[in-house]
Amino acid sequence: MEVVPHVQKEIDDTGTPAPSLAEATKVARAAFLGTAIEWYDFYIYASTAALVFGTQFFPEMSDVAATLASFATIAVAFAARPIGGLIFAHFGDRIGRKATLVVSLVLMGVSTMLVGVLPTYETAGAIAPVLLVLLRFVQGAAVGGEWGGAVLMATEFAPHDRRARLSAWPQQGVTAGLALSTGVLLVITLVIPDQTYLDWGWRVPFLSSAALIVVGLVLRLRISESPVFEAGRRKAEAGAGPETSKLPIVSVVKQARRTTLLATLAYVSVSTTFYVAFIFLLAHATGKLEMSKASALTAVLISAGAYSVGLRLSAGTADKRGRRTALMWGLGGAIVTIFPALALIETGEPVLFTVAMVVFAFPVGFAYAPVGVYFAELFPTAIRYSGVTAANQAGSLLGAAVAPFIAVGLYEGLGMYAVGAYVVLVSVISAGAVRALGETRHLDLRR
């Protein structure tokens, strides 16, 4: 990919001063909080599906079949994510980033609360899992538009030399959402008996999201539109820049097909390793290893902290040494740690399981941090939302959507080390794509 060695100017071509560091930090933190709330909703579903939905919505199936059916409802969101993502990205590139973030948050909140009042198979029969799948589809559509918009807001406000660190705030929100959802589940499982949790306690986290959604909406309504997007729109209106594309995704296919394909492959490992660590291994611990829910959730909560540490360190590395370097270090770390981690996990000891999760989660977080800024710099302003979203969602479909199924199948057929080989394979594929894409930190976002 050919690049032009320009950096973002302090004053853009329309004469508008660049945002201050204080303003950029405020926007990044608002993006973090909104993203954390939305991903709390998304992950509370995935974690509850791994722990409960097999018995509540698929009681007629065997244990393995019920687990796979629960994972299937998780995967529905990944079918919905590209659909919702491209719809939100279309309007994000045409009318602005802010409006899409508000709408996505409302959709996510309403669908999550409705899951909390769904009847189970015992009371409603076959209609119960159908409604569950429908609401999960809406969740997927909402979160599909969330990631790109939040990352672009943080990135497009940021000064050039802090772009990776500030763009990592919404990335950190994904982890915070995971930690918050896991913490809530842990408290509930510790406070109420297992049978009570199965009967109705699992509904509480879904219903409690109502308060969080109000907080997220207030934050998102207070932030300004992206200055990079506004500058591009003013230049287009003045005839000094390209007009807004009527179909941005078509422009992505015509102008940036190779870049989008490589970015998709670069994201496959990031999404796969996350879902292997925090969904497959959680289900494996409470199922095959017969660990208590409290022990497994505690391990996930602690490893989410390690993931966050890796993410923050990687963001600094990406600003100082480059986006490609940080990504490569994270991918390499996942390859090096996966087999030792799996060896510890298979002991079935809760303490060793926790250690293994921490060891593996750190490089997974390290690989995730630079993805947002890296993808944003790969695409020009007029099609950036659509390009970033297309790569992210396609990578999620090839990675996270199928990762729990592939991991279960490999484990049942060949054993746990086959799951490790799967992680190594996708990491090598992503590393090859990153190498082909090259470095981007010298690029001007306003191009």
C-alpha positions as CSV (number, residue, x, y, z in Angstrom):
1,M,0.0,0.0,0.0
2,E,1.4,3.4,-1.0
3,V,1.4,6.0,1.7
4,V,2.1,9.7,1.8
5,P,4.3,10.9,4.7
6,H,2.0,13.7,6.1
7,V,0.9,14.2,9.6
8,Q,-2.2,15.9,10.9
9,K,-2.0,19.7,10.9
10,E,-2.8,21.9,13.9
11,I,-5.2,23.8,11.6
12,D,-7.1,22.1,8.9
13,D,-7.6,23.3,5.3
14,T,-10.8,25.1,6.2
15,G,-9.1,27.2,8.9
16,T,-10.5,25.3,11.9
17,P,-8.1,24.7,14.8
18,A,-7.5,21.1,15.8
19,P,-9.1,20.0,19.1
20,S,-7.1,20.5,22.2
21,L,-5.7,17.5,24.1
22,A,-8.1,18.1,26.9
23,E,-11.1,18.0,24.5
24,A,-9.7,14.9,22.7
25,T,-9.3,13.2,26.1
26,K,-12.9,14.1,27.1
27,V,-14.3,12.6,23.9
28,A,-12.1,9.5,24.3
29,R,-13.4,8.9,27.9
30,A,-17.0,9.5,26.8
31,A,-16.4,6.9,24.0
32,F,-15.0,4.5,26.6
33,L,-18.0,4.8,29.0
34,G,-20.6,4.5,26.2
35,T,-18.8,1.5,24.7
36,A,-18.4,-0.2,28.1
37,I,-22.1,0.1,28.7
38,E,-23.0,-1.3,25.3
39,W,-20.5,-4.1,25.5
40,Y,-21.7,-5.0,29.0
41,D,-25.1,-5.7,27.4
42,F,-23.4,-7.7,24.6
43,Y,-21.3,-9.8,26.9
44,I,-23.8,-10.4,29.6
45,Y,-25.7,-12.3,27.0
46,A,-22.7,-14.3,25.9
47,S,-21.7,-15.2,29.4
48,T,-25.2,-16.1,30.5
49,A,-25.6,-18.2,27.3
50,A,-22.5,-20.2,28.3
51,L,-23.8,-20.7,31.9
52,V,-27.6,-20.9,31.7
53,F,-29.4,-20.8,28.3
54,G,-28.7,-24.5,27.4
55,T,-31.0,-25.6,30.3
56,Q,-33.5,-22.7,30.0
57,F,-34.1,-22.6,26.3
58,F,-32.9,-26.0,25.0
59,P,-33.8,-28.5,27.7
60,E,-34.8,-31.3,25.3
61,M,-31.2,-31.6,24.0
62,S,-28.2,-33.4,25.3
63,D,-25.7,-31.4,27.3
64,V,-23.3,-31.0,24.3
65,A,-26.1,-30.2,21.9
66,A,-27.6,-27.7,24.3
67,T,-24.2,-26.0,24.7
68,L,-23.8,-25.8,20.9
69,A,-27.3,-24.4,20.6
70,S,-26.5,-21.7,23.2
71,F,-23.3,-20.9,21.2
72,A,-25.5,-20.7,18.1
73,T,-27.6,-17.9,19.6
74,I,-24.3,-16.1,20.3
75,A,-23.3,-16.6,16.7
76,V,-26.5,-15.1,15.5
77,A,-25.2,-11.7,16.6
78,F,-22.2,-12.1,14.3
79,A,-24.5,-12.6,11.4
80,A,-26.4,-9.4,12.4
81,R,-23.2,-7.4,13.1
82,P,-22.2,-6.8,9.5
83,I,-25.7,-5.9,8.5
84,G,-26.1,-3.4,11.3
85,G,-22.6,-2.3,11.0
86,L,-22.9,-1.4,7.3
87,I,-26.2,0.4,7.9
88,F,-24.7,2.5,10.7
89,A,-21.5,3.0,8.8
90,H,-23.5,4.2,5.7
91,F,-25.1,7.0,7.7
92,G,-21.9,7.6,9.8
93,D,-20.0,8.4,6.6
94,R,-22.9,10.5,5.1
95,I,-24.3,12.4,8.1
96,G,-21.8,12.0,10.9
97,R,-20.5,9.7,13.6
98,K,-22.4,11.0,16.6
99,A,-26.0,10.2,15.6
100,T,-25.1,6.6,14.9
101,L,-23.6,6.1,18.3
102,V,-26.8,7.4,20.0
103,V,-29.1,5.1,18.0
104,S,-26.9,2.0,18.4
105,L,-27.0,2.5,22.2
106,V,-30.8,2.7,22.3
107,L,-31.2,-0.4,20.2
108,M,-28.8,-2.3,22.4
109,G,-30.5,-1.2,25.6
110,V,-34.0,-2.1,24.6
111,S,-33.1,-5.5,23.2
112,T,-31.1,-6.4,26.4
113,M,-33.9,-5.4,28.7
114,L,-36.3,-7.5,26.7
115,V,-34.1,-10.6,27.1
116,G,-34.5,-10.1,30.8
117,V,-38.3,-10.6,30.6
118,L,-38.3,-13.5,28.0
119,P,-40.3,-16.6,28.9
120,T,-38.3,-19.8,28.9
121,Y,-38.9,-23.0,27.0
122,E,-40.8,-24.5,29.9
123,T,-43.4,-21.7,29.9
124,A,-43.6,-20.7,26.2
125,G,-42.3,-23.7,24.3
126,A,-40.5,-23.3,20.9
127,I,-41.4,-19.6,20.7
128,A,-39.0,-18.9,23.6
129,P,-35.7,-19.7,21.7
130,V,-37.1,-18.0,18.6
131,L,-37.6,-14.7,20.5
132,L,-34.2,-15.1,22.1
133,V,-32.6,-15.4,18.7
134,L,-34.5,-12.3,17.4
135,L,-33.3,-10.2,20.3
136,R,-29.8,-11.4,19.9
137,F,-30.0,-10.4,16.3
138,V,-30.9,-6.8,17.3
139,Q,-28.1,-6.8,19.8
140,G,-25.7,-7.8,17.1
141,A,-26.9,-5.1,14.7
142,A,-26.5,-2.5,17.3
143,V,-23.0,-3.5,18.4
144,G,-22.0,-3.8,14.7
145,G,-22.3,0.0,14.3
146,E,-20.9,0.8,17.8
147,W,-17.3,-0.2,17.5
148,G,-16.4,1.7,14.3
149,G,-18.2,4.9,15.4
150,A,-16.6,5.0,18.9
151,V,-13.1,4.3,17.6
152,L,-13.4,6.9,14.9
153,M,-14.7,9.6,17.3
154,A,-11.7,9.0,19.7
155,T,-9.2,8.7,16.8
156,E,-10.4,11.7,14.8
157,F,-10.3,14.0,17.8
158,A,-6.8,12.9,18.9
159,P,-3.5,14.7,18.4
160,H,-1.2,12.8,16.0
161,D,1.3,11.7,18.7
162,R,-1.4,10.4,21.0
163,R,-3.7,8.9,18.4
164,A,-3.1,5.2,19.4
165,R,-3.4,5.9,23.1
166,L,-6.7,7.9,22.9
167,S,-8.2,5.6,20.2
168,A,-7.6,2.7,22.7
169,W,-10.1,4.2,25.2
170,P,-13.1,2.7,23.4
171,Q,-11.1,-0.5,22.9
172,Q,-10.7,-0.5,26.7
173,G,-14.5,0.0,27.0
174,V,-14.9,-3.4,25.4
175,T,-12.8,-5.0,28.2
176,A,-14.6,-2.9,30.8
177,G,-17.9,-4.2,29.5
178,L,-16.6,-7.7,29.9
179,A,-15.3,-7.1,33.4
180,L,-18.5,-5.4,34.5
181,S,-20.7,-8.1,33.1
182,T,-18.5,-10.8,34.7
183,G,-18.5,-9.0,38.0
184,V,-22.3,-8.7,38.1
185,L,-22.7,-12.4,37.3
186,L,-20.1,-13.3,40.0
187,V,-21.9,-11.3,42.7
188,I,-25.3,-12.8,41.7
189,T,-23.9,-16.4,41.8
190,L,-22.3,-15.8,45.2
191,V,-25.4,-14.2,46.7
192,I,-28.2,-16.5,45.5
193,P,-28.3,-20.3,45.3
194,D,-27.7,-22.1,42.0
195,Q,-31.3,-23.1,41.5
196,T,-32.5,-19.6,42.2
197,Y,-30.0,-18.3,39.6
198,L,-31.3,-20.8,37.1
199,D,-35.0,-20.0,37.9
200,W,-34.9,-16.2,37.7
201,G,-31.5,-14.7,39.0
202,W,-30.0,-14.8,35.5
203,R,-32.5,-12.1,34.5
204,V,-31.2,-9.4,36.9
205,P,-28.1,-8.3,34.9
206,F,-30.3,-7.8,31.8
207,L,-32.8,-5.7,33.6
208,S,-30.2,-3.7,35.4
209,S,-28.8,-2.4,32.2
210,A,-31.6,0.1,32.0
211,A,-29.8,2.5,34.4
212,L,-26.6,2.1,32.5
213,I,-28.2,3.0,29.1
214,V,-29.5,6.3,30.6
215,V,-26.0,7.2,31.6
216,G,-24.6,6.3,28.2
217,L,-27.2,8.4,26.4
218,V,-26.4,11.5,28.4
219,L,-22.7,11.2,27.7
220,R,-23.2,10.6,24.0
221,L,-25.6,13.5,23.5
222,R,-23.0,15.9,25.1
223,I,-20.1,15.2,22.8
224,S,-19.5,17.1,19.5
225,E,-19.3,15.7,16.0
226,S,-15.9,14.5,14.8
227,P,-13.8,17.5,13.6
228,V,-12.2,15.4,10.8
229,F,-15.6,14.5,9.5
230,E,-16.8,18.1,9.7
231,A,-13.7,19.4,7.9
232,G,-14.3,16.9,5.1
233,R,-17.9,17.9,4.8
234,R,-17.0,21.6,4.7
235,K,-14.4,21.1,2.0
236,A,-16.9,19.1,-0.1
237,E,-19.5,21.9,0.2
238,A,-16.8,24.4,-0.8
239,G,-15.9,22.3,-3.8
240,A,-12.4,21.8,-2.5
241,G,-12.7,18.1,-1.7
242,P,-14.6,14.9,-2.7
243,E,-18.3,14.8,-2.3
244,T,-19.8,12.4,0.2
245,S,-20.3,9.0,-1.4
246,K,-23.9,8.0,-2.0
247,L,-23.0,4.4,-1.2
248,P,-19.8,4.4,0.9
249,I,-19.5,0.6,1.0
250,V,-19.4,0.5,-2.8
251,S,-16.6,3.1,-2.8
252,V,-14.8,0.9,-0.3
253,V,-15.0,-2.1,-2.6
254,K,-13.9,0.0,-5.6
255,Q,-11.1,2.0,-4.0
256,A,-9.8,-0.2,-1.1
257,R,-10.6,-3.8,-1.8
258,R,-7.2,-5.2,-1.1
259,T,-6.8,-3.1,2.1
260,T,-10.2,-4.2,3.4
261,L,-9.4,-7.9,2.7
262,L,-6.0,-7.7,4.5
263,A,-7.5,-5.8,7.4
264,T,-10.2,-8.5,7.7
265,L,-7.5,-11.2,7.9
266,A,-5.5,-9.1,10.4
267,Y,-8.6,-9.0,12.7
268,V,-9.4,-12.7,12.5
269,S,-6.9,-13.7,15.2
270,V,-7.9,-10.8,17.5
271,S,-11.5,-11.8,17.5
272,T,-10.9,-15.6,17.6
273,T,-8.5,-15.5,20.6
274,F,-10.9,-13.3,22.6
275,Y,-13.8,-15.7,22.2
276,V,-11.7,-18.7,22.8
277,A,-10.4,-17.2,26.1
278,F,-13.6,-15.6,27.5
279,I,-16.4,-17.8,26.1
280,F,-15.1,-21.2,25.2
281,L,-12.9,-21.6,28.2
282,L,-15.6,-20.3,30.5
283,A,-18.0,-22.9,29.3
284,H,-15.2,-25.6,29.4
285,A,-14.4,-24.7,33.0
286,T,-18.0,-25.0,34.3
287,G,-18.8,-28.0,32.1
288,K,-16.0,-30.5,31.4
289,L,-13.8,-29.4,34.3
290,E,-16.7,-29.1,36.7
291,M,-15.4,-25.9,38.3
292,S,-17.9,-23.8,40.2
293,K,-19.4,-20.8,38.4
294,A,-17.9,-18.5,41.0
295,S,-14.3,-19.9,40.4
296,A,-14.6,-19.6,36.7
297,L,-16.1,-16.1,36.7
298,T,-13.4,-15.0,39.1
299,A,-10.8,-16.2,36.7
300,V,-12.4,-14.4,33.8
301,L,-12.6,-11.2,35.9
302,I,-8.9,-11.3,36.9
303,S,-7.8,-12.2,33.4
304,A,-9.9,-9.2,32.0
305,G,-7.6,-7.1,34.2
306,A,-4.5,-8.6,32.5
307,Y,-6.1,-8.0,29.1
308,S,-6.6,-4.4,30.0
309,V,-3.0,-4.0,31.1
310,G,-1.8,-5.5,27.9
311,L,-4.1,-3.2,26.0
312,R,-2.8,0.0,27.7
313,L,0.9,-1.0,27.2
314,S,0.3,-1.8,23.6
315,A,-1.4,1.6,22.9
316,G,1.8,3.3,24.1
317,T,3.9,1.0,22.0
318,A,1.8,1.7,19.0
319,D,2.4,5.5,19.3
320,K,6.1,5.1,19.9
321,R,7.1,2.2,17.7
322,G,4.2,1.9,15.3
323,R,0.9,0.1,14.9
324,R,2.3,-2.9,13.1
325,T,4.9,-3.5,15.7
326,A,2.4,-3.5,18.6
327,L,0.1,-5.8,16.7
328,M,2.9,-8.2,15.8
329,W,4.0,-8.4,19.4
330,G,0.5,-9.3,20.5
331,L,0.0,-12.0,17.9
332,G,3.4,-13.5,18.7
333,G,2.6,-13.5,22.4
334,A,-0.6,-15.4,21.7
335,I,1.3,-18.1,19.8
336,V,3.9,-18.4,22.6
337,T,1.5,-18.6,25.5
338,I,-1.4,-20.7,24.2
339,F,0.0,-24.2,24.8
340,P,1.4,-23.5,28.3
341,A,-1.9,-21.9,29.2
342,L,-3.9,-24.9,28.0
343,A,-1.7,-27.3,29.9
344,L,-2.5,-25.4,33.1
345,I,-6.2,-25.3,32.3
346,E,-6.4,-29.0,31.8
347,T,-5.3,-29.6,35.4
348,G,-8.8,-28.5,36.4
349,E,-7.4,-26.6,39.4
350,P,-9.1,-23.2,39.8
351,V,-5.9,-21.3,40.8
352,L,-3.9,-22.7,37.8
353,F,-6.9,-22.1,35.5
354,T,-6.8,-18.4,36.6
355,V,-3.1,-18.2,36.0
356,A,-3.5,-19.7,32.6
357,M,-6.3,-17.2,31.7
358,V,-4.1,-14.3,32.8
359,V,-1.1,-15.5,30.8
360,F,-3.1,-15.9,27.6
361,A,-5.3,-12.8,28.1
362,F,-2.3,-10.3,28.3
363,P,-1.1,-10.8,24.7
364,V,-4.6,-11.0,23.4
365,G,-5.2,-7.5,24.8
366,F,-1.9,-6.4,23.5
367,A,-2.9,-7.4,19.9
368,Y,-6.3,-5.6,20.2
369,A,-5.2,-2.1,21.3
370,P,-3.7,-0.9,17.9
371,V,-6.5,-2.3,15.7
372,G,-8.8,0.7,16.0
373,V,-6.2,3.4,15.1
374,Y,-4.6,1.1,12.5
375,F,-7.8,0.5,10.6
376,A,-8.8,4.2,10.8
377,E,-5.5,5.2,9.2
378,L,-5.9,2.7,6.4
379,F,-9.0,4.5,4.9
380,P,-9.7,8.1,3.8
381,T,-12.3,10.2,5.7
382,A,-15.2,9.9,3.2
383,I,-15.3,6.1,3.5
384,R,-13.5,5.5,6.8
385,Y,-16.5,4.4,8.8
386,S,-17.6,1.9,6.2
387,G,-14.0,0.6,5.6
388,V,-13.3,0.1,9.3
389,T,-16.6,-1.5,9.9
390,A,-16.4,-3.9,6.9
391,A,-13.0,-5.1,8.0
392,N,-14.0,-5.4,11.7
393,Q,-17.3,-7.3,11.0
394,A,-15.9,-9.6,8.3
395,G,-13.0,-10.4,10.6
396,S,-15.5,-11.2,13.4
397,L,-17.5,-13.4,11.2
398,L,-14.4,-15.4,10.2
399,G,-13.1,-15.4,13.7
400,A,-15.3,-14.9,16.8
401,A,-18.6,-16.1,15.3
402,V,-17.3,-19.6,14.6
403,A,-14.5,-19.8,17.3
404,P,-16.6,-21.4,20.0
405,F,-18.0,-24.0,17.6
406,I,-14.6,-24.8,16.2
407,A,-13.0,-25.0,19.6
408,V,-15.8,-27.3,20.9
409,G,-15.4,-29.5,17.8
410,L,-11.7,-29.7,18.0
411,Y,-11.7,-30.4,21.7
412,E,-14.3,-33.2,21.4
413,G,-12.5,-34.8,18.4
414,L,-8.8,-34.2,19.0
415,G,-8.3,-32.8,22.5
416,M,-7.4,-29.4,23.9
417,Y,-4.1,-29.0,22.1
418,A,-6.0,-29.0,18.8
419,V,-7.6,-25.8,20.1
420,G,-4.1,-24.4,20.6
421,A,-3.1,-25.3,17.1
422,Y,-6.2,-23.4,15.9
423,V,-5.1,-20.3,17.8
424,V,-1.6,-20.6,16.3
425,L,-3.0,-20.9,12.8
426,V,-5.2,-17.8,12.9
427,S,-2.5,-15.8,14.5
428,V,0.0,-16.7,11.8
429,I,-2.6,-15.7,9.1
430,S,-3.2,-12.4,10.8
431,A,0.5,-11.7,11.2
432,G,0.9,-12.2,7.4
433,A,-1.9,-9.8,6.7
434,V,-0.4,-7.1,9.0
435,R,3.0,-7.5,7.4
436,A,1.4,-6.9,4.0
437,L,-0.5,-3.9,5.1
438,G,2.6,-2.0,6.4
439,E,2.9,0.9,8.8
440,T,0.3,3.8,9.0
441,R,1.2,6.1,11.9
442,H,2.6,8.8,9.6
443,L,-0.6,9.2,7.6
444,D,-2.8,12.3,7.8
445,L,-6.4,11.4,8.9
446,R,-7.7,14.4,6.9
447,R,-6.6,13.0,3.5
